[in-house]
Every structure is written in C-alpha cells, then in structure tokens.
Amino acid sequence: MELRHLRYFVAVAEERNFTRAAQRLHIAQPPLSRQIQQLEEMLGVQLFERESRPLKLTDTGRFFYSHAVQLLAQTAELESMTKRVGKIERSMSIGFVGSTLYGMLPKIIRRFRAENGAVELSLHEMSTMDQIKALKEGRIDVGFGRIRHEDPSIRRVVLREERMIVALPIGHSLESAKPVLSLHDLLGETLIIFPKAPRPSYADQVLAAFHDRALKPHRIFETRELQIALGLVAMGEGISIVPSSVHGLKRDDVSYKELDDPKLVSPIIMSMRMLDESEDVRAMLELIYALYVEERMEFLPPPEI
C-alpha cells in the first residue's frame, strides 16, 4: 500500500463521488476506480457501499478513513519540518484572521522580528479553518484564529478570552440608554455579522451567543469582513457585535458599548502542528506570554513550552 492509495481513498471518501474525487485529484475516473479497487483487494475488505448514492463508507471504511487522514497529515507535517530543518535560512509562515490585527498580533510580529532577525516571517490572512488545513499541509507554521476546532494533528493554545462589545452608529438611542447593554437590548436592531464566508467563523460565535440564551435578533445582515460591518454600522444600517480589541480602531462615526455578560467572549487561539517542537515556534510562544505580562492583560495560565 502506497501513500497515493491513501490520498485517492480520502478524496473519494470526502467527495462521496468518484467523478468529483477524480476532478479534485486531477486524474481520470477509470484509473481512480482501479486504484480504489486495488486498495480494497490489498486490504481484503470492502471500503465503500457502491450501491448507495451518494457513495457511503462501510464501517471498515470509516475506520480506515479516520486513520488515513491522520497518517496523511503526519506525512505532510514530517515533510514540512524536514524541509525547515534542512534550510540554511530560517523561515516561519503565519496565518491569521483579520480581527486579530486589532489586538496584540502586530506587536507580537514586530517584537519577534526584532528579537529573531535570522528568521524570515511571511504573513497570510486566512480563516481559522483554512489555517488548520494549511498547518496540516505544511503551508504555514503558526496560526492565529478564533474558532475552537479539535483536530488530533493540531495543538491549540488559547491565549486570551476576548470580551465582545457592541458597535453602534453615533447618536443611536442605545448609546445613552444605559451604561452597559445586554443582548436582549439588541433584539429590535438589525444585527450585522461577519464574515459571511467561509463558515464556521466569528459570525457563528455571535449567533450562538443569542441562540444559547433563547434569543433571536429581529434581522440579520451578513457581510464579508469587519471593516465593511463597521462601515454599515456608521451608515445606520444596524449594529454589530465585535471583539473588544476593535475599540482601538478609532472612528468618529461609531461608538462602542460593553455587554453585561462576562461569558460573551471570543477566544484568540494560537495553533501549531502537534509534533512541531521547533525552536522558532517555542520562541514565538514564549514571546507572546512575555508581552501579555508586560501589557498586564488577562490571559490563561501558560502551558508548558
């Protein structure tokens, strides 16, 4: 059994269709079907229920899929780390979601560059879920996101639980209604959420906050990114719930109000490959905790690094 058999099998299992899997792999369908049949013959088991539409895995197939995905991820991880070890010039690729730019991330990057001049940094804006995929494929080394996603190949460190606040247009009635607002106060407003795609995202954290309290906003408007959401708020199109670090983005046409529930938070999560013990990743994590201490910001107790 070769790695290509695992890649072909995983593609068919995820697409649940031989034609789509062949397109994804950039090969013709007949050779793909033969490779899957060959794999089943080598294992002496049936992996797919071929009579079903869409294609379904057998119980044995589901077992094989869970381990095949992990093995492919570990292979990509080993390849990426080996390439890094073999490079004369050290480099680190970092993925981030846009909303983290309003918090500590810019200072983290500046300080890391100042203290680790031999490391070439490259930055890539991408969703949390895209970061997970990029980590497993070796395209990035560290990710900064907000979604709690369990993956056996990924190590997550929750750096901080950031409070959510409300962005209002200047002069809105809620601006002076009371010192602190509740989600219930917002039900009559158009709720502007972001990002619209890909999901899950920060938008789902906001919607879950209402759902968990048996509340339903009057109207929901989805937009692509934070800056557009704040622009719509400024125009009076609605209100938006944003991470508290956005408060530092000074706008004359938007005001911010705190929310009364301390459980209304969005995490800032640093993600790494589970087996990556490189010096640069450790240096990044150590620097982050040092900065949080300097800023005297609330964060969770640091893990062993």
Secondary structure, DSSP 8 states (H G I E B T S, - for coil): --HHHHHHHHHHHHHTSHHHHHHHHTS-HHHHHHHHHHHHHHHTS--EETTSSS-EE-HHHHHHHHHHHHHHHHHHHHHHHHHHHH-SSEEEEEEE-GGGGGTTHHHHHHHHHHH-TTEEEEEEE--HHHHHHHHHHTS-SEEEE------TTEEEEEEEEEEEEEEEETT-GGGTT-SSB-GGGGTTSEEEES--SSSSSHHHHHHHHHHTTT---SEEEE-SSHHHHHHHHHTTS-BEEEEGGGGGS--TTEEEEEBS-TT-EEEEEEEEETT---HHHHHHHHHHHHHHHHHT---------
